[in-house]
Amino acid sequence: MEVQVNGQWRAFPDGSTVADVMRAIDAPDRGVAVALDGEVVRRGTWAQQVVPAGARLEILTAVQGG
């Protein structure tokens, strides 16, 4: 299936969860927020939240600064 991740289309196996996508793209374990089609996905549900084909997934990384 094709999913848009941070503006780029990528292929993932059908039935992939948010956790699967995060592992596949080597996303960091901490300091990350995920939105699926504009809705924030709580970290505790990443392993259960299936990403549908054609979805838009935004992955945001927190950075320190001032």
N, C-alpha and C positions, 0 to 999 in steps of 0.2 A: 504494500500500500504506500501511497505517497502522502507525506505530511510536510507542512511548511514549518520549519524550525528557524526562528529568528530571521524570517524573510527568505530563507532558502529552502527549496523543495528537496526532500530526502526520502529515500525508500527504507521502509521497515517492514518486518513480517506482520501479516494480519494478526490482529489481537494483541499487539504490543501495548504495554502499559506505559504510563509516564516513567516509572522506574526503569523499564527496559530501554526507553529512549535515552534517558539520562546516562545509563551505563554505556549505551552504544556510541554516544558522542563524547564520552569521557568528561562529563560535567563534574565540577567539584562536589564534594560531599557536604560542605557547609557553606553558608552564606549565599544560598541560591533560592530564588522564588520562581514559581512556574505558573503561567496562565495558559489555560486551554480555551481557545475561542473567546478570549477576553475575560474569562472567569478564573480567579485564583484557585489553584488546586493545593489543598493542605498537604504538607509533607507526609502526614500519617496515612494518606489515602493513595499515594503514588503507586504502590504495588497493586492496588485494586482498580485504579482509574484507567480504563481502556481508552486509547487514543483512536478515534475513528478516522478512516481514510478521508483525506482532504482537509483535515483539521489544521488549525493555526496554533502552534505552540510557541510561546514566548518564554525564554529562559533568561532571567535577570540575575546578575551577580552583584552582591553588595561590595562596595569599595570604600575604604577609609579616605578621608580627606577633610579639608577644612577651607 
